[in-house]
Amino acid sequence: AFGPITTLFNNAAVFDMAPLLQSDEAMYERIFSVNVKGAFLVMQQTLAQMVSSQVQGGAVINMASQAGRRGEALVSHYCASKAAIISYTQSAALAMAPHRIRVNAISPGVINTPMWTGVDALFAKHENLPLGEKKKRVGLAVPLGYMGEPSDVVGAALFLASDASSYITAQTLNVDGGNVMS
């Protein structure tokens, strides 16, 4: 009814944590099933439709994370899953370049979303912190001095979906207040 798909904002993820030697295969399977397999399958099917519709100038935006740029002792599976998204973004961008479909990613830092309530609770459990303390600490540790808001990611997504980014592909844009410098 709306014509061919021209843009995909590929955003689905689950989070969990445990010390590496205590994490189990079930945690690994759940995180990789949603964060990597789910994102890959959605991207693959959408790109297939875009190619068959002969979309020119289409855009895919995959949600990665600053966690995909570095390891964290308690968050190994999540970090690895987001690193996989960055790699899939680069590979898909090269595969889609002949079709003039751009594939990029956004790598948010600490963003104040409802997911952070659960993340904070997990850190509180594993690091023996009071609830809210980890969230406070990570916000203060950002070079800009605070956690981002979902609206901070919106501008980046709109830019990557627009013609203003028509010569940008295979990139992962950090939206993280300066946490990761690349």
Legacy VTK file of the C-alpha trace (Angstrom):
# vtk DataFile Version 3.0
C-alpha trace
ASCII
DATASET POLYDATA
POINTS 182 float
0.000 0.000 0.000
2.902 2.391 0.697
5.156 1.348 -2.194
8.553 -0.324 -1.950
10.579 -0.317 1.248
13.297 2.326 1.043
14.535 2.459 4.652
15.081 -0.041 7.433
15.782 0.962 11.025
16.938 -2.398 12.379
16.628 -2.206 16.157
16.042 -5.212 18.363
18.153 -6.426 21.234
18.175 -8.217 24.529
20.713 -7.761 27.302
22.065 -9.971 30.031
25.269 -10.214 31.984
27.306 -12.563 34.090
30.984 -13.141 34.783
32.474 -14.968 31.813
33.072 -18.202 33.700
29.512 -18.164 35.063
27.642 -17.308 31.873
26.048 -20.238 30.145
25.128 -21.406 26.695
21.463 -20.478 27.174
22.426 -16.831 27.779
24.697 -16.911 24.731
21.991 -18.459 22.545
19.319 -15.970 23.638
21.513 -12.907 23.083
22.893 -14.058 19.732
19.505 -15.309 18.543
17.876 -11.901 18.970
20.775 -9.468 18.594
22.588 -11.095 15.683
20.407 -13.705 13.995
17.240 -11.609 14.293
18.947 -8.459 12.998
20.598 -10.391 10.150
17.357 -12.057 9.023
15.391 -8.790 9.088
18.168 -7.031 7.170
18.519 -9.862 4.637
14.795 -10.066 3.906
14.390 -6.294 3.690
17.411 -5.918 1.415
16.070 -8.676 -0.835
12.816 -6.746 -1.201
14.685 -3.492 -1.828
16.833 -5.101 -4.537
13.856 -6.798 -6.214
11.984 -3.467 -6.173
15.051 -1.806 -7.710
15.163 0.807 -4.959
17.853 3.380 -5.674
19.338 5.252 -2.764
17.788 3.102 -0.038
19.172 3.006 3.482
19.571 0.445 6.231
20.457 1.577 9.735
21.502 -1.169 12.130
21.636 -0.504 15.854
24.989 -1.496 17.279
26.369 -0.259 20.608
29.512 1.169 22.107
29.695 -2.298 23.675
30.513 -3.639 20.205
33.654 -1.515 20.120
35.233 -2.945 23.265
34.875 -5.864 25.623
33.457 -5.694 29.119
34.125 -8.375 31.698
30.514 -8.897 32.752
28.953 -8.329 29.339
30.931 -10.544 26.956
28.013 -12.004 24.967
26.277 -8.648 24.503
29.546 -6.977 23.457
30.289 -9.748 20.965
26.761 -9.583 19.551
27.057 -5.848 18.917
30.512 -6.291 17.355
28.851 -8.773 14.995
26.310 -6.098 14.013
29.138 -3.709 13.136
30.754 -6.397 10.991
27.468 -7.364 9.288
26.911 -3.671 8.544
30.232 -3.434 6.741
29.709 -6.660 4.800
26.149 -5.777 3.805
27.243 -2.304 2.721
29.784 -3.794 0.337
27.244 -6.286 -0.997
24.594 -3.586 -1.536
26.875 -0.872 -2.969
26.206 -1.969 -6.585
22.494 -1.440 -5.875
23.150 2.020 -4.375
21.649 0.909 -1.083
23.591 2.298 1.858
24.056 0.238 5.017
25.289 1.979 8.157
25.029 1.517 11.896
24.584 3.679 14.936
26.617 2.845 18.007
24.873 4.467 20.962
26.608 4.886 24.258
24.709 4.904 27.501
21.194 6.026 26.628
18.525 6.593 29.268
15.952 4.045 28.117
13.690 1.694 30.086
16.246 -1.060 29.364
18.651 0.709 31.739
16.466 -0.147 34.738
17.227 -3.817 34.152
20.866 -3.170 33.245
21.350 -1.147 36.425
19.763 -3.924 38.510
22.114 -6.495 37.002
25.164 -4.335 37.686
23.896 -3.760 41.244
23.713 -7.525 41.736
27.113 -8.360 40.212
29.022 -5.349 41.567
27.273 -5.086 44.965
26.041 -1.553 44.273
22.855 0.158 45.421
20.173 0.425 42.742
20.743 3.497 40.601
24.434 3.800 41.439
25.808 2.224 38.235
23.503 4.344 36.098
24.701 7.456 37.916
28.371 6.455 37.568
28.226 5.646 33.861
26.466 8.921 33.133
29.121 10.898 34.969
31.910 8.940 33.226
30.761 10.067 29.758
33.005 12.932 28.567
29.925 15.164 28.180
29.012 14.205 31.754
25.569 12.652 31.341
23.618 9.784 29.800
22.098 10.413 26.397
18.403 10.373 25.674
16.625 8.434 22.901
16.119 11.748 21.089
19.917 11.992 20.750
19.853 8.897 18.534
16.924 10.139 16.428
18.938 12.849 14.666
21.622 10.377 13.668
19.036 7.925 12.343
17.238 10.604 10.340
20.550 11.767 8.890
21.586 8.238 7.858
18.156 7.618 6.325
18.207 10.870 4.361
19.821 11.974 1.121
22.140 14.164 3.232
24.159 10.961 3.845
24.027 9.729 0.235
27.808 9.190 0.105
28.095 7.397 3.448
28.018 3.616 3.669
29.685 0.869 5.737
30.106 3.263 8.675
29.186 3.020 12.335
28.362 6.387 13.829
29.095 6.799 17.536
26.337 8.631 19.396
27.853 8.388 22.831
28.880 11.736 24.272
32.529 11.027 23.448
32.776 7.670 25.231
34.394 5.895 22.282
36.702 7.844 20.032
37.286 6.407 16.576
LINES 1 183
182 0 1 2 3 4 5 6 7 8 9 10 11 12 13 14 15 16 17 18 19 20 21 22 23 24 25 26 27 28 29 30 31 32 33 34 35 36 37 38 39 40 41 42 43 44 45 46 47 48 49 50 51 52 53 54 55 56 57 58 59 60 61 62 63 64 65 66 67 68 69 70 71 72 73 74 75 76 77 78 79 80 81 82 83 84 85 86 87 88 89 90 91 92 93 94 95 96 97 98 99 100 101 102 103 104 105 106 107 108 109 110 111 112 113 114 115 116 117 118 119 120 121 122 123 124 125 126 127 128 129 130 131 132 133 134 135 136 137 138 139 140 141 142 143 144 145 146 147 148 149 150 151 152 153 154 155 156 157 158 159 160 161 162 163 164 165 166 167 168 169 170 171 172 173 174 175 176 177 178 179 180 181
